Amino acid sequence: MHDEPIDPFNGDPADPAAGLHDPGDAQLDPLTDVERQDVLEDLADLEIYQALLAPVGVRGLVIECEDCREPHYFDWDLLRGNLRHLLSSGRPRVHEPAYDPDPDHYVTWEYARGYADGVHDTLTDGGDEEESAERS
């Protein structure tokens, strides 16, 4: 099973995008240890966010693109695949905005992080209150 969409033109000499690849791209520096650790942390966070938010109808995350200044909507699996691709290749994938996504089903990284922190704090505070009640 693949974590990312399969390129239907992979290995096809008539690939219409073949001319778009820059031969200099292959010479990019690999991720630094710090960058690699950041991506690994993003992957771990993504698992938590999906586990907490998917059951309430959130389909993925929205990210403001630095290049085109437009929001890009990523479902959980696509974002996970993009991060794994970044780990393995050292460079991000070429991307295009999603076609007509429903913004109500996507949240930002910041929202997801805040939601996860809130759930964590609630569980932690609940555990402290139970321990205090048991001691009384």
C-alpha positions as CSV (number, residue, x, y, z in Angstrom):
1,M,0.0,0.0,0.0
2,H,1.3,3.5,-0.9
3,D,1.2,6.5,1.5
4,E,1.0,8.9,-1.4
5,P,-0.7,9.1,-4.8
6,I,1.0,7.1,-7.5
7,D,2.3,9.0,-10.5
8,P,0.3,7.7,-13.4
9,F,3.2,8.7,-15.8
10,N,6.0,7.2,-13.7
11,G,8.6,5.8,-16.2
12,D,6.5,6.8,-19.2
13,P,8.8,8.4,-21.8
14,A,5.8,10.5,-22.9
15,D,5.3,12.0,-19.4
16,P,3.9,15.5,-20.1
17,A,5.6,16.8,-17.0
18,A,9.1,15.5,-17.9
19,G,10.3,18.9,-19.1
20,L,9.3,20.5,-15.8
21,H,12.0,18.7,-13.8
22,D,15.0,20.8,-13.2
23,P,18.2,18.7,-13.3
24,G,19.7,21.0,-10.7
25,D,17.0,19.9,-8.2
26,A,18.8,16.6,-7.7
27,Q,21.7,18.4,-6.2
28,L,19.8,19.9,-3.3
29,D,21.4,19.6,0.1
30,P,19.8,16.9,2.3
31,L,17.8,18.0,5.4
32,T,19.9,19.0,8.4
33,D,19.5,17.0,11.6
34,V,17.4,19.9,13.0
35,E,15.1,20.0,9.9
36,R,14.8,16.2,9.9
37,Q,13.8,16.3,13.6
38,D,11.3,19.0,12.9
39,V,9.6,16.9,10.2
40,L,9.6,13.9,12.5
41,E,7.9,16.0,15.2
42,D,5.4,17.2,12.6
43,L,4.5,13.6,11.7
44,A,4.1,12.7,15.4
45,D,1.9,15.8,15.9
46,L,-0.1,15.0,12.8
47,E,-1.0,11.5,14.2
48,I,-2.3,13.1,17.4
49,Y,-4.3,15.8,15.6
50,Q,-5.9,13.3,13.3
51,A,-6.8,11.0,16.2
52,L,-8.5,13.9,18.1
53,L,-10.0,15.9,15.2
54,A,-11.1,13.3,12.6
55,P,-13.8,11.9,14.8
56,V,-15.4,15.4,15.0
57,G,-15.4,15.8,11.2
58,V,-12.1,17.6,10.5
59,R,-10.7,16.2,7.3
60,G,-7.2,17.7,7.5
61,L,-5.2,20.9,7.8
62,V,-5.0,24.1,5.9
63,I,-1.6,25.7,5.4
64,E,-1.0,29.2,4.0
65,C,1.4,28.7,1.1
66,E,4.5,30.9,1.3
67,D,5.0,30.8,-2.5
68,C,1.5,31.7,-3.8
69,R,0.0,33.2,-0.6
70,E,-3.1,31.0,-0.9
71,P,-4.5,28.5,1.6
72,H,-3.8,24.8,0.7
73,Y,-6.0,22.1,2.0
74,F,-4.5,18.8,2.8
75,D,-6.3,15.7,4.0
76,W,-4.5,13.7,6.7
77,D,-3.1,11.0,4.4
78,L,-1.8,13.5,1.8
79,L,-0.1,15.7,4.4
80,R,1.5,12.6,6.0
81,G,2.7,11.5,2.5
82,N,4.1,14.9,1.8
83,L,6.0,14.9,5.1
84,R,7.4,11.4,4.5
85,H,8.4,12.5,1.0
86,L,10.3,15.5,2.5
87,L,12.1,13.1,4.8
88,S,13.1,10.7,2.1
89,S,14.0,13.2,-0.7
90,G,15.0,16.3,1.3
91,R,12.6,18.5,-0.7
92,P,8.9,19.3,-0.7
93,R,6.6,18.2,-3.4
94,V,5.2,20.4,-6.1
95,H,1.7,21.3,-5.1
96,E,-1.4,22.9,-6.3
97,P,-4.4,24.2,-4.4
98,A,-7.2,21.6,-3.8
99,Y,-10.2,21.8,-6.1
100,D,-13.1,23.4,-4.3
101,P,-12.4,22.2,-0.8
102,D,-14.9,23.0,2.0
103,P,-12.9,25.2,4.4
104,D,-15.2,24.2,7.2
105,H,-13.7,20.8,7.3
106,Y,-10.0,21.9,7.7
107,V,-8.2,23.6,10.6
108,T,-4.8,25.3,10.9
109,W,-1.8,23.7,12.6
110,E,-2.1,26.3,15.3
111,Y,-5.8,25.4,15.9
112,A,-5.0,21.6,15.9
113,R,-2.1,22.2,18.4
114,G,-4.3,24.3,20.7
115,Y,-7.0,21.7,20.5
116,A,-4.6,18.9,21.4
117,D,-3.1,21.1,24.2
118,G,-6.6,21.7,25.6
119,V,-7.5,18.0,25.6
120,H,-4.2,17.2,27.3
121,D,-4.7,19.9,29.9
122,T,-8.3,18.7,30.5
123,L,-7.1,15.2,31.0
124,T,-4.2,16.2,33.2
125,D,-6.4,18.6,35.3
126,G,-9.0,15.9,35.6
127,G,-6.4,13.4,36.9
128,D,-5.2,15.9,39.5
129,E,-8.7,16.6,40.8
130,E,-9.4,12.9,41.1
131,E,-6.2,12.4,43.1
132,S,-7.1,15.3,45.4
133,A,-10.6,13.9,45.9
134,E,-9.2,10.5,46.8
135,R,-6.9,11.9,49.4
136,S,-9.7,13.8,51.1
